[in-house]
Amino acid sequence: MVSGLINENPTVYERKERRVRTDSTNSDEFSVEPIDQLEIFDILFFDFAFINSFFFLTEDSVEVDDLKSYVRVTFTPTVEHCSMATIIGLSVRVKLMRSLPPRYKIDIRVAPGSHATEAALNKQLNDKERVAAALENPNLVEMVDECLSPSFE
Amino acid sequence: MAALNNLTEHLEAFVDVTRSPTHHAESLKAIATSLEKGVLSINQLVVEMDMYLTTTDDVVRARGILLLAEMLDYLKSKPLDNAVVHSLVGFFTAKLAEWRSVRGALSGCLALIKRKGVAGVVTAVDAEAVAKSMAQSIQVQSLALYDRKLCFELLECLLEQYPEAMINLGDLMVYATCEAIDGEKDPPCLMIAFHVVELLARLFPSPSGPVASEASDLFEFISCYFPLHYTHTKGDEASIPREDLSRGLSLAISSTPFFEPYAIPLLLEKLSSSLPVAKVDSLKCLKDCAVNYGVSRMKKHYKYLWPALKDALYASTKTDLSFGLESLTSPGFGMGEIHREAVNLLQRLVKQDISFLGLVVEDIRVNMVFDTISRYSRYEEMLDTSKLEVLVVSQILSVSARSSVESCNIIFETFFSRLMNTLGIVEKTSTGDLVHNEISTVSTRLYHGGLHLCIELLTTSKDLIPSSEECTSTPESAQQSWCSIVSRFSASLIEAFTSAVQSSNDDCSADAYLGVKGLLAMGMFRGGSSPVSRSEFEKILTTLTSIITANSAKTVKWELALKALVCMGSFIDRYSESEKAMSYMAIVVENLVSLVRSSHCSLPHPMILEATSEVCSTRPTYVEKMVEGFEEAFCSSFSDFCVNGNFKSIENCSQLLECVTNKLLPRLTEIDGLEKSLVHFAISMWNQIESSVVFSYDFNGREFVEAAMKTMGEIVGVASVDSQNSIIQKAYNVISSSTLPAMESIPLTVAALEGLQRDLSTRDELILSLFASVIIGASPKASIPDVKSLVHLFLVSFLKGYIRAAQALGSMINKLGTGSGGTNISTDCSLEEACDIIFHESDSSKTICGSETFLGKICLGFCGSLDHQTRAITGLAWIGKGLLMRGDKRVNEIALVLMECLKSTNSSGNALHPSTMKHAADAFLTLMSDSEVCLNRKFHAVIRPLYKQRFFSITVPILESLIVNSQTPLSRTMLHVALAHVVSNVPVTVILDNTKKLLPVILEGLSVLSVDSVHKETLFSLLLVLSGTLTDIKGQQSVSDNAHRIIECLVKLTSYPHLMVVRETAIQCLATLLELPHGRIYPFRREVLQAVTKALDDPKRRVREEAIKCRQAWTSISSRSTPF
């Protein structure tokens, strides 16, 4: 049993200025605004304001293709053996599942080389059964919800 | 006796520490009230409290003393016996030594010391005793926060109110203060502590006094806070803002010259720090010190101060100089706080001691700029370092020059000729000619850096010219040597700036910017002692005007020149320079106005109009001139169009009218005399129309007619009643001379109307529209001639399809007098008579305005064509609006007619046309909504309060019953549209009062209206009404009762395809519904979640965002097993 904090002195990444949507004055009633990178980022950013200081998520780490209904989020945990990585990944997945249309396939990845058990983690996060099982666990769901509750700065 | 019984009770309550603070406060309040009312005297209280004040139980004693102290605080303004005060202060002074009851003792002393102006103040001797006791027996830093604050307050109070007594104590007070401050960390305490130091410094100004001898120690205790830094930035709202505390510290440091040997080195050291806060604070503090320490003490530090100040300026200046329009009247680069403070300090130092300027003048870095300035000609080419040098040096010099006339003279004497030499600008000889020698060719090369420096100096120096009344009193000609220097160069300077502007091309705005800014600086010297002569001033104006008139497109140069002219115009007006005003009038105003008049010049018409209106609004006389010019221009263009058919002229006319409406009318209150000129303008518009009898060319200039109507209406709207009368009279004369009166004689029968096949001529149409606008804008007090025939004319015209006539008729009906001593006596026709004409019945003579009238019959399709029917309905709506707003009962019958039109068949069984029903439904919008074009406050409508509410309560029940009995789907839809118009335009409070009744109808309306996309706007306004009821507490019960229907309706609307805002609002409403009791909404969660999940895939982003929030909220009430 490890006593004390695992990550006593985390690298707190400086947050980048958010890109502000400039084409918001779209007045055409019937034009379609596809779901894009920035929108996904906004979805995650809105709730992850707190967590966002502890893992690294930039706009570039979000890939999205609205036509193919596919989204991939790559995140970077703060330390290689971060035990929070699983719960963070799970939270990102739950948040996206709740916020995107059901047609989407969601792919969550840890940035290459950023975590000790990268392969296992990726597999775990994208295994439908295991995710469903995890969400059956009331304690885990509570934890995820806590992660997702809006933080007020 | 009862009072005394109660007293014991209250005393017990207060002394008992186990009771709650509210309890304590209550008992305090009770005792205080009885003391204030005189039921209880302070002596009695003390006697009663004897036991509490002397008991050996420390807690009880402390509470007792505190109670007495609090009481004294309550009685601050109540006269007390001197002996009582004396004995009380003695008591509290003694208790200061007892640490258990120190809070009470401190509060007591403070309350007593604070007494002033009322009977019973503490004597100086007693105050001295308090101070002594405090100094000797209290260790401030060992106390709690609140007690420490009391200590500082007590010290402050003693020093402020008993200065003599404190001087007697001498050293003791200084020691006590030092000891008290040492280690204090709380902002509110420090704030007082700093003030105490300031007071001490004021109390002991002598060099042999205790402050002088203890200066080093005292300074040490306060200097350790510099620069202030808060470690805990949040959480304590009552705390003092950093700026205030920092100001307090600065005042304490600068409070006495004895701190000088310690303070200045410290501040200079902190100034060199890399922390911005430290820099700003040091600069601020240095400025305070410079003011308070005096020149002789500061002088020692000049040689360190100047380099530090220079460095601060260099470090805080950014090199991106803006050549934009907005920086023409500002320095042109961003000023940080450090920069601003550094500039303030420099100005202060130079102002205070001219010898400081010696350092500036002799500075190598400053001097070097003048040698390197000619290395680059364009600003963009310069290296960042040289840009910085130029900007900083120009700042330093201009700030120093601004400080005083003397410093300005020195700066100009030292640098200006050198600068001119470098720029190749030559001096004027005594004969006034320019010396042309070989270097004059150099002057074509303009150095941006040099020009910038030069402009900064000129801009600064203009503020130093005394205003005209000052300069007559002081013979300053000898003083102002800078003036003569500038005047020697003025001609060549203006030439140089002019050539800079003229040589500039579009891709380089810097040349134009510097040129125009230079000219502006030269043109802004005021008064008789200006270094710029009148002819030179005129030359500047000519140059700028020629830039405006020569350009054919809106370039940066053009805008710069215009802004410069506007600046100069308002400058002339502000300082009432009559001579310059004459030049301005002759050169700028007349030139531009003549351009407006002449229809053919290279400059596009809108640009001339913009330039003229901007320039001329700087002074009333110019405005007059301009409106005159506009009048002429309008007349000539209009007649040019009428005679020659020049379509360009009519376009110019509409632009001119738009300019009047958009640029001049909004500034009516700012410009004196504008109203008169505009009324004149309106009358000459009528004159012109009157004289152009024949329109030889047919024109379909809708734009022109619209512009003319708008301008005419607004001018009448703002004019006084007398002016309105003259416009109306003029307009009436024009109308009478046209062919329009022929229409007045047409009898109101369908046959006659149909006989009138031909449309109005173009001219008549124009006259009619303009006349209608005049009537719309007229106030109720204005007199309208021959109302009866006018009513008839408008009536016929709107049946011919001129909606403006219907609006005019509505306005007229709204404003007419009621006949028997009504608001208006000057018109020959009362409301009754006018209504008689409008609602005249086809076969009998009694006047009602229901379906039996001629208009009513047309509306209901008993006679006339479909066109007549729809026009009659629209007209009736406007007339109804006029009546409704003034609170006339006749509107009810009009409403009945309109509702009759919404039924599928009329009373004789004929089916009504869909278009009729649509018009009738829209009539309700006309009736209820606030109109922009007529019948509003701007146009002096008579508005009875609550008229919308009244209409609502009359129509809604009828509409509801009609909906229930409606026979066809179309009629039902149209009835719902009408109801939606009524409901969505009434104030929301009315809806909330009737939620129970209205909710079912609104919900039905929403589902009926969502079928067809034509009703999308109506649907949206109705949805907004619904959302208003959801959030309010009043509507909550009925919302809860109807929850299932509301949710069903909203769920349907989340996929409404025609309007994004409808979907968005529906989803927001669904989220709001979560405030209802859990049991009411829980059954619908599956339904809602399904709908919202579908909305996650909405084509519009805003809808998706709302859907995410709403889904999240609804998920959280669902069971845990369905997390998504």
Interface residues (C-beta under 8 A of the other chain):
Chain A: E29 F30 S31 V32 E33 I35 E39 D42 I43 V94 M97 R98 S99 L100 P101 P102 R103 L135 E136 P138 V141
Chain B: H1058 L1059 M1060 T1093 L1096 D1097 P1099 K1100 R1101 R1104 E1105 I1108 R1111 Q1112 T1115 R1120 S1121 P1123 F1124
